[in-house]
Amino acid sequence: MEIFSARNIVKRFATQTALDDVSISVPEQCIFGLLGPNGAGKTTLIRIINQITAPDTGELYFKGERLRSSHIGMIGYLPEERGLYKKMKVGEQCLYLAQLKGLTKNDALRKLKYWFEKFEIQSWWNKKVEELSKGMQQKVQFIITVLHEPALLIFDEPFSGFDPINVNLLKEEILDIRKKGATIIFSTHNMESVEELCDNITLINRAKCILDGNINSIRERYKSNLYQVTFHGRFDKSMVKLSGDFEFFEEKKSEDKYSARIKLTNGLTTNELVSALLPAGELCSFNEIIPSMRDIFINVVKETEE
Amino acid sequence: MNKILIIIKREYLTRVRKKSFIIMTIIGPLLMGALFVVPVWLAQKEDQEERTIAVIDETNKVDNQYSDVHGLFYKKLPETPYTKFEYLPNTPLDSLRKNFSNSKYYGVLFIPSNVVTSNRAEFFSSKEPTIDVKMFISESLSKEIQKQKMIAEKIDVQILEKVKTNIGVNTFVWDASGAEKKSSTELAMGIGYISSFMIYIFIFMYGAQVMRGVIEEKTSRIVEVIVSSVRPFQLMMGKIIGVAMVGVTQFMLWIVLTIGIVFIAQGVMQNKLGNESVKSIVSQDVMTGAGIQQAQSVKADESGMGEMKEIFAGYDPRKMTKIIFCFLFFFLGGYLLYGSLFAAIGSAVDGEADTQQFMMPITIPLILSIIVMISAIKSPDGPIAFWFSIIPFTSPILMMARIPFDPPAWQIGLSALLLIITFVGTTWLAGKIYRTGILMYGKKVSYGELWKWIKYKS
C-alpha cells in the first residue's frame, strides 16, 4: 500500500526550474532513498512534501488523501541544516516544538521522558542548547523529529555531520522505527547507507527523475555481466575453453593466487563460464559483481548529462 | 490559531524572564526621574565656579583722554557670591592682552565710552565664556544703564521697584457641559513630550527585538523545523504579538514604579530644593527641550508646590485614562506597523550586519517624527502637527504629543483608523517577504528582489 506519492511536480523559481515533472511513489513501511547530485532538486521536493513551499503544478497524496495541513502532525522532518534555539533549555525547547506539531503538553512530556531515558540523557533537560556538544545536539534534534510518532519521517542528509557512532545509532533507530510501522524517506550522498537501508530509491538530476524503483531490481538491471574469480596457485589460461566468449580484466598474479575480473561478451550462462574456467586451475572463489549504488549513481548521472 | 498562541507564549516568556527585562523595569523609572532632575541640578551646580572679571570702564574718558573721575559703572555692577568684578581705572586694554590666561581674571569687560548710545560692550578672555556669564554681564550692564537713563529722566528708582509686577496666569479648560477644570499648559506639554518620546523609543526597542529574533531563527536554522509545523505567517505574527505583550508589560510595570518614585521624589525634593517647585522643574525641562530660551531663571513661586499638587489631583482621572489608553493604542499601532517591517528586514538578511541598507527607510520617518514633534508641540493644533498626526508613519508619535491638548475626536478617530489600515497592510506585505526570506540564504538581497518576493503567489 502506498503511503505517499507525488505526481508530476513542477516547481520553478525566478531563474531556474527546480523540479520538472517529478513523481515518486513511496510504499508503506518502506525505507525510501532520495538521491541526486547537489542542486538536483531534492531539498525542494522535501520542502514541498513538508508543505513548507507549494508546487506550481502537480499533486501530492498522503494515505490516500490529498496532502493538507492537518497531515503535519503525522509527518516528521529533520532538515539538512539543523538548528535549535541556542539559549533555550533542552527540555523546554523539545516541549515547545512538540506542541507545535500538535501534541498536548502531557503527551509530549510522557514521550520525552521515554526518549530521554532511552538515550540516557535525562541530565540534559535543564541545560541550554549552547551548553551541549554538536553530537549531543544531534541526538536532541533526532528526538524532536520522531517524538510525535509520525507515520512518515523525512530526513534530509541525516548522516552529514554525524560522527560514526551517531551514524550507527541513527541507522539502528531508522530500522527500529520502520519496524514499528513508520515509513522513512531520506536523502543522502552516503551510498553505503543507501545499500544498507533502502528498499526503494529515486535518483533526481537537474530537476528530473532519471532512475527509480526497487534497489535490487535496479542493481540487477545494471549488472554488466562481470565476475570476480580467484584461483589457488597457478592459472593456465591456455586451458580455458570458449575463450572468445569473455574478456579478462585486472588480472593479478602472485605466488599463491591468481585473480581476475571476467566480462561475458556472449550470452554464456554462469554455469557454462565456470565449466570453461575449471580446467585452468584450482578455483578458489567465484562471484558475480553486482554494481554498487555509487557506481550506478555516477554512471547514470554521467549518461544523462551527455 | 492555537499554534499562534503557543508561539506567542514562548516569545513572551523567553523575553520576560531575561535578566535584561527585569533590570530595564527597575532602571526605566529611575532614568526617567533622573532625566527630570539631573539637568536642573547640573544647571545649578555649574554656576558655582568663582570668577573675577576685570572691568575697564572708559565712560570716564573725555575727548579720548583719561580723567580723574570714575566711570559710570565704577562699583555699580551687581555681583553674585561667585562672580565678582574688579575695576581697573585708566588701564589700557592692551596691557592685559599678553599671557592673559596666567592672570587671575576670568575675562575682561571692556565698556567703551559711548556705551549708552552704542548699546555695545566687549568681553575679552582666553577661553570662550559660558553663556551664563555672558548673559549675566549683559543683564548687569543693561540694568545699570537703565538705572542711569532713568536717573537722567528724573524717574525715581524706588517707585519703579514698587511698580514691578509679575503676573501668573492660571489656566482652566471648559468642557462641553461648561464644567471647569484647572489645567496646566506646561504639564500638558510635558506629558505630550514624554509620551511621544516613549513611543519612539519603544517602537525602536521592540521592533529591533523582533528583527533580532527573526535573524536568530534564520542563522540557527531552526526556522526550517518550525515551518514544517506552522505556516511562516503564524510564526511571524506570534513573534510580533509576543514582543508587543512584553512591551505592554514593561510599560505597565513602569507606570506603577514611576508613580511610586514620583511621590517619594516630590517629598524629597520639597525639602532639598526649598522654594524651587516641582512645577518649575518640569517647565524648565520642557522649555529647554522645546528650545524656548529662558532669559531669566524661573522665579521661585511659593504657591507653586501647592499648585502642582492641586493640578495633579485635579487632573481629570478621565483625562489620565484617556492619555494612557491612547498611549497604549498608538504604541501598539505604531509598533505593529514598524514591527512587521522589522520582521521583514530580519527575514531578508543573513545577519545583523546586512540590515543597514534596509534600516534607513524605516528609521527616517521615526526620526523625522521626533524632530517635528519637538517644534509642533508648541503649536499642537497647527497644520504641521495636524498632518503629521494623521499620516500613519508619523502619527503614533505626533498624535500622542497632541492628545494632552484635546484634539477633536474625529481627528483622533481618523488617525487611528488610518493607522490600523496601514499596519494591516504592512503586516500583509511583510508576511510575503518573510515567508520567502526565511528560507533564502546566501543571496545578497536588493529592493528589486524583495519586490519579486512580494509578487510570488501563495
Chai-1 contact restraints between the chains, C-beta under 6 A:
chainA,res_idxA,chainB,res_idxB,connection_type,confidence,min_distance_angstrom,max_distance_angstrom,comment,restraint_id
A,N50,B,S228,contact,1.0,0.0,6.0,A-B,restraint_1
A,I52,B,V227,contact,1.0,0.0,6.0,A-B,restraint_2
A,I52,B,S228,contact,1.0,0.0,6.0,A-B,restraint_3
A,I72,B,S229,contact,1.0,0.0,6.0,A-B,restraint_4
A,Y77,B,S228,contact,1.0,0.0,6.0,A-B,restraint_5
A,P79,B,E224,contact,1.0,0.0,6.0,A-B,restraint_6
A,E81,B,R221,contact,1.0,0.0,6.0,A-B,restraint_7
A,G83,B,S220,contact,1.0,0.0,6.0,A-B,restraint_8
A,G83,B,R221,contact,1.0,0.0,6.0,A-B,restraint_9
A,G83,B,I222,contact,1.0,0.0,6.0,A-B,restraint_10
A,L84,B,I222,contact,1.0,0.0,6.0,A-B,restraint_11
A,Y85,B,I222,contact,1.0,0.0,6.0,A-B,restraint_12
A,Y96,B,R10,contact,1.0,0.0,6.0,A-B,restraint_13
A,Q99,B,I6,contact,1.0,0.0,6.0,A-B,restraint_14
A,L100,B,S229,contact,1.0,0.0,6.0,A-B,restraint_15
A,L100,B,V230,contact,1.0,0.0,6.0,A-B,restraint_16
A,K101,B,S229,contact,1.0,0.0,6.0,A-B,restraint_17
